[in-house]
């Protein structure tokens, strides 16, 4: 990190800018987190002596929110499973491709850049044509399109560890394609697969625009929270936001940890 | 059991570029055979085709007489030690070595015994449960060798396995190859760009250049009877002289160079001699006129046990000679006129005909 030969002024400018950027990124969610521990009705920073879990406990009786949370967890789990498997297959296909690699990469990655509103609308029109009544499954469909490019990118990055000669060596020792995948590729890209699962799970859990077109009778969590905010927020919303935020940070932190361990293994 | 390899008219084109051009080569069972060449000569491509990692554009390869081009790499009875070793980083030493046996579904007890034996053979007893990352460069080399040898292959392919090792380890591993070759009796094929490795290890060797074989033969034949200038230079014969006149007299050649006459035996009966290669280690220097060539010393470099001296003939051609330090007189300076005497085998006639097959 230290840039030894730069002058002091340049270095302090770099550090200052970094600090400002980090503050802008992390202050709002941490502010929200702090508010969630304030027992007062008005959103404000709590005094240290006032810190309480009041809203977290009250969350237990918010049936609407809990039902939405349950729905979102179901959708996120199914999305994570399907996206990761599909992304893994797409990444293995990438390994086998020669000159077509870049085209394949663009093809898989492009849905990332299609605006959610458009993708949601398009899917809902199609499902309507097919006379499929929206339910959690239709939301999953939208979320898979959204999360596959991310899972694919994460897994592809981890595939860089798998040198082509490892696969040749395994084949040389008699391993079939399937044995090479299971014995060599899988163990080496485990962190990538974990990352794919975590990212697609979180992306699905927080997705809004696609869900709003594809949702059935039971709203997902972000939709319910948005509705609640519009009709006058209760502080339980802050508590729920706090839980989701902490969970997300922990999940990503866990992924980072796994990856750093893999790096140590390499050298 | 050692396996013989019959390479019959193999060509390999990459987008119109001929990496291999109609290669014809028989490698005997149990032989230590070296493919020597610089990068881009096609030696690695040929090895990859033998291993089954690549398919030739034309031609066929037979192991013990059976065509194996439609046999996948995983089913060929040859194993490879890769240039970068390609040890699996997530497995221990033991797991790496035992992997092929596991894939072959050998019973666990038998696997364990074989892994233990081969670890002893490569001098790594007790290192079985180490992580690959914890092994040194030389140890990894041995693990890679063990991983291939434990399969008891009929053919062992070594793809520049010594590149990247320091000189001392190189020497050690070289001896190791030689020992393991005798011990296992398998056919060894080594690919290298290092002529010392090739000359010191091989039963027979081939020099490759631009996808073709320049010469095939024993190391001795390469040193004493290189078929053309390229081969002579590649095996370390730096000095190649062009005489102004060559005449054949019985079994001898009489050459005229820089207005001086020399008679050299032509025991190999090389025809159409055009050049004379000079072995730098078989030259003696004398102060006054003797039976040799008069030349001027133009530079000398200390090389530990020898001086590497460059001499210039009156017609401008240069000769490099390695003179043992005890034979080098201090009064010889740059610019001193001296006489070069050639020991038996120092002058090697090179013919124009360039016989590609041997």
Interface residues (C-beta under 8 A of the other chain):
Chain A: X161 X163 X165 X166 X168 X169 X170 X171 X172 X173 X174 X175 X176 X179 X183 X184 X187 X188 X265 X266 X267
Chain B: X51 X53 X72 X73 X74 X75 X79 X80 X82 X84 X86 X87 X88 X89 X90 X99 X100 X103 X104 X131 X133 X147 X148 X151
